[in-house]
Amino acid sequence: MNDEESPAGDLEARRGRVLGASYRLFYDEPIQVVRGEDVYLWDADGRRYLDAYNNVASVGHSHGEVVSALAEQAAVLNTHTRYLGAEVVEYAEDLIVTFPGSLDRVVLTCTGSEANDVAYRLAKVVTGGNGVLVTSNAYHGVTDAVAQFSPSLGPAVAPGPHVRAVRAPDTYRESTDGIGQRFAADVATAIDDLRAHGLRPAAMFIDTVLSSDGVQTGKAGYLRPVQEVLQSAGVLLVADEVQAGFGRTGHMWGFERHGLEPDLVTLGKPMGNGHPIGGLVGRSELMDEFGRTARYFNTYGGNTVSAAVGRAVLRVIRRQGLVDNSAAVGTYLRSRLRDLQSRQPVIGQVRGEGLFVGLEIVDADGRADGDRAGHLVNGLRHRGVLVNTTGPHANVLKVRPPLTFSAAHADVLADALEEALLEDFKRS
């Protein structure tokens, strides 16, 4: 039976006929996923895969407490925030206490893209400007406004004239000494350039692990000089925690390890463990000023079912100690991968924090090797381990498992990667 005659092949053909051409599939041989539980996914043939990539299911696929919270609330009431209801208030209270005291207001959305869109609207209102700064390969979302400052979407999405993309840190090719000062100086230059073109800068959006730039976690605190530049220029700092938040880095929030004090924080992906929920958290004086002069309402943002799901995710993170687990297992995983790096020079660098890890794959001259990284992703897939790539050259293996990942799971990943590397070496 060939692929076109197989159930998966037939489904792929049907998908191609009815879904837009912008959709993409992972892997040379796409997987038809039919079930998930904790850190595992199963395909239509019953094969189990270790999911080391999907941070959306942050507390594990199909977590019973989250599923129960969703079902129980859906069976009682699902409505929006224009009615007075306890569910959304209780969730907001639970969420706010995880932030520093200055971040004391929340607006709920359905996605991280929407959260970044609202953050940009707010920044324009409170600063009177519209200029935006981001890193050179940033991704912040898919709305029209946000896509204009998401350079990783590619040349088909032209950045707006009000956008300045600042060269991201490269901790493999740059000296770690002074990298924060270099980055901050480039941010200051970009602010000056906006002003020279008659544009008032409003905000800088920073994914606090610089995921799309290649998981450039760097030394703790290296982003602090950037905030100092922004504060002196009256530019808001928006910490994009859509990927880094909810315990991913071994801290509840990625900005904490850098000692940042963001004006606004955007949330998404792991917030609902697969249920679509996002949010914007900010300082009350900013949020209140925005609310006085602009109207924001989202029919599904903050609905009662989403609020119940969000509360359940927070409970699971606390009760299962998943922030500490992320820190401990992430340290162990990186030690395993660095041991492998010492024997495999194609791994130029292992970096990351908590359970967000990047492996820089390079050629013999230290240049980015996206082709080899792609081969390794597919080699791991055939060994039952799922990861993917990131970075401007797609040469960084991106490892982002559910926060319930254990040391035993880390061993499976590291052993499979070693096998994939040996096979790739023979191929080349």
HELIX and SHEET records of a PDB file:
HELIX    1   1 PRO A    7  VAL A   18  1                                  12    
HELIX    2   2 GLY A   64  ALA A   74  1                                  11    
HELIX    3   3 ALA A   86  ILE A   96  1                                  11    
HELIX    4   4 GLY A  112  THR A  127  1                                  16    
HELIX    5   5 ASP A  144  ALA A  147  1                                   4    
HELIX    6   6 PRO A  151  LEU A  153  5                                   3    
HELIX    7   7 ILE A  179  ALA A  196  1                                  18    
HELIX    8   8 ARG A  224  ALA A  233  1                                  10    
HELIX    9   9 GLY A  254  HIS A  258  5                                   5    
HELIX   10  10 LYS A  269  GLY A  272  5                                   4    
HELIX   11  11 SER A  284  THR A  293  1                                  10    
HELIX   12  12 THR A  304  ARG A  319  1                                  16    
HELIX   13  13 LEU A  322  GLN A  341  1                                  20    
HELIX   14  14 GLY A  370  HIS A  382  1                                  13    
HELIX   15  15 ALA A  407  ARG A  427  1                                  21    
SHEET    1   A 4 VAL A  33  GLU A  37  0                                        
SHEET    2   A 4 TYR A  40  ASP A  43 -1                                        
SHEET    3   A 4 ARG A  48  ASP A  51 -1                                        
SHEET    4   A 4 VAL A 385  LEU A 386  1                                        
SHEET    1   B 7 LEU A 103  THR A 109  0                                        
SHEET    2   B 7 GLY A 278  ARG A 283 -1                                        
SHEET    3   B 7 LEU A 264  LEU A 267 -1                                        
SHEET    4   B 7 LEU A 236  ASP A 240  1                                        
SHEET    5   B 7 PRO A 201  ASP A 207  1                                        
SHEET    6   B 7 GLY A 131  THR A 135  1                                        
SHEET    7   B 7 VAL A 163  VAL A 166  1                                        
SHEET    1   C 4 ILE A 347  GLU A 353  0                                        
SHEET    2   C 4 PHE A 356  ILE A 361 -1                                        
SHEET    3   C 4 VAL A 396  VAL A 399 -1                                        
SHEET    4   C 4 ASN A 388  THR A 390 -1                                        
END                                                                             
